[in-house]
């Protein structure tokens, strides 16, 4: 019996030490700054981040370190993935959660194509199942992977004021999925009301769909009219790249996203 308890204590101690070691390693990554070279690369590839307040840049460094330590990048169709590509994608993904305690815990893989890629879409309508191939610039799967076209990812990041950014879009889906499903209702921040989120986003979605159906121009990309999850993702793109326009056109949507991400990009200008 004494031997049994001794072995049990050793096992418990081993797992406790491993858990402690993981926490220590995570904290070390979060506390470590990026090198000057890494920051120069990110500033060149993601000009949006040049507007980030100094305090947030320090926090972002740690989240980028954590992301790069966790995620494996794989090039497809002959693409050689460079450190510049990794840094640009990691920086944008980390920006979404720079002020949140939640994280992409289940994401381990990012696939990068040199250009747009084909994806097979499967739909079921009652007993009828149909499949078709569509061309995409990005995809986000539940619990990963995230799939990106590098050409479109790079273009979207370099033009940081057009409200279109495929990396922010796909990682908005990843944030959305952390709640257990990609449905346009992510894990809200402390103090946020689900009822208020639902009211604001359902109303804004209906207004958006009506405007798109009648051919009226919208600040939020018309693609948002295809579903609540897409409306959330394209709203996130505009929130970061055209914050003042979103705040003027849909102030309640801006306010909810500001509370969600605990960020106020309209003041970064």
Secondary structure, DSSP 8 states (H G I E B T S, - for coil): -HHHHHHHHHHHHHHHHHHHHHHHHHHHHHH----HHHHHHHHHH-GGGGGS-HHHHHHHHHHHHHHHHH-EEEE-TT----HHHHHHHHHHHHHHTTT-S---TT--EEEEESS-EEEEEEEEETTEEEEEEEEESEEE-TT--EEEEHHHHHHHHHSTTSS--HHHHHHHHHHHHTTTS-SS-----TT--HHHHHHHHHHHHHHHHHHHHTT---SS-GGGGG-HHHHHHHHHHHHHHSHHHHHHH-HHHHHHHHHHHT--GGG--
